[in-house]
Amino acid sequence: MRLDNKVALISGGARGIGAAVAKIFAQEGAKLVICDILEDEGRKTAEEITTAGGECVFVRLDVTSETDWEQAAAEVTNRFGRLDILVNNAGITARGNVEETSVADWTRTMDINVKGAFLGSKQAIPIMRAGGGGSIINISSGAGIAPQPGTSGAYAASKGAVRIFSKSTAIQYAAENIRCNSVHPGPIETDMLRATRPDENNLEIMKGRVPLGRFGRAEEIAYGVLYLASDESSFVTGSELVIDGGRTAQ
């Protein structure tokens, strides 16, 4: 197993990409703490993993709250005594051009997408250091490299910040065997995609910008995250893994 006896914490683990990552991690032997503000869905995902033979606990987490992160970190150390992998997956999307974006929407997007990754990393690093190292994987977006027409400036800026924050973290902690990389999904078939773009015509236009001609699946992102979490990527840090069907290559 590629993650045998490793301990992982995943934010935004209740559904979508986060849940797919959690399930694949469990299949590969990891012990899991999944966190989310969606308590019912989070507990359901944790139950599915344990029923299938995995080891998983759910913790409610608002990623903008330092107190919540402290409690999540305490749960990890109290239950498992170590932390090998952190996946900062929790995030929100945004809509509208610059003039249509309110200060409140800008701040909320930055708080969840960027501050959340910062707070998670800040809590994880001391635990990883004590264990001799670890891997931090921050879920960014293709929009953090090359926004599409109509992509929210707030969203693109937040995901671009996650990309550069990952590189900075990687350089700062490489000497302590703590790696940090970012993953950049293209449009993925999830509840969030459908909720934010209910117009089928809009979805078809978005799909048309993907050279492979389809939306990605959450599992396709999860397998990329698995690589970065595993020892197979032991010489990979400060990098970005783009999984987008070729969209940003155009």
PyMOL commands that set and color helices and strands:
alter all, ss='L'
color gray80, all
select helices_A, chain A and resi 16-27+39-51+66-80+103-131+142-144+153-176+191-196+200-208+218-229+231-233+247-249
alter helices_A, ss='H'
color red, helices_A
select strands_A, chain A and resi 7-11+31-36+55-60+85-88+134-139+178-185+240-243
alter strands_A, ss='S'
color yellow, strands_A
deselect
rebuild
show_as cartoon
